[in-house]
Amino acid sequence: MGLLIAFLIIGSWGTHLCYLLFIAEPVWTAPWIYLHLLFQTYLYTGLFITGHDAMHQSVSRIKWLNDSVGYLSVFLFAGMSYGRLIKNHWEHHRFPGSEKDPDFYVGSQNFFAWWFMFMVRYTTIWQILAMAIIFNLMEYFAGVPVPTLLIFWVLPALLATFQLFYFGTYVPHRKPHTVQMGKHRARTLKRNHLWAMVSCYFFGYHFEHHEFPGKPWWKLYQVKEHKTRDHDH
């Protein structure tokens, strides 16, 4: 099931992107363009969530297949290094919300300052070069206009970083850290599965993710259900 869901997200992302780049005729005054932009942003977020699940070995029990999906997902997202992400992400799980947490910014709790530092820590020169090469190949050899590339290829990936950062890092881990956040220093969304799915693929159930890191994103709502039931009883 993990592989099926991963390929569904990757396939949807690729199919919709090809439609936007090669078939659709962008009319920038038409509302449908911006709906497509938001949908592509959501699919970009799904790409990274898929890569994140691969870091936790929850896409496939076959390691090479799981890691292949992980490498592919984060590269398609923005040419990112899967190896670098794994190293930092496990440090994040070991030292959440502390000075040793590579995802936590002790210098400021300001959203934009923290997001900027988050991006700096994960951006590499090789990533920038790879994306620049792909951009030029699509422009000069595939004939995709620059405005179309910027609006449908670059912008959704950028917007997805805000979505991922807000629901997966900033809201769950920002100070003040309370007793209720426990050793994970992580908050969680109130139970609303529809909003949790729409906002960030259940990633807002963040305490549950830290408590059960091997659970894939599409099972986090079940963890939330069990936790809520146990609390009610």
WOTAUR-V679739 format. One line per field, one symbol per residue. psi: psi as a letter, one per 20 degrees, with the letter a starting at -180 (. if undefined). burial: + if it has 9 or more other ideal C-beta (glycine too) atoms within 8 Angstrom, else -. Layout:
psi=???
burial=???
This chain:
psi=hggghghgggggggghghghhigqopoiiphhghghghghghhgghghhghghhhjkjgqioghgghghgggghghgkkqogggggghhhhghhlpkrhioiipoihqjpghgggghggghiprhhgggghgggghghghhikpqghggggiggghgghhhggggghiggghiqqqprhhiaiilprqqqonhghhghglljiimhghghhmiiprhjihhhggggggghgh.
burial=-++-++--++-+++-++++++----+------+--++-++++++++++++++++++++++----+++-+++++++++-++++-+++-+++++--+++---+-+++-------+++-+++-++----++-++--++-+++--+-+---++++++++++-+++++++++++++++-------+--++++++---+-+++-++++++++++++----++++-++-+++-++-----
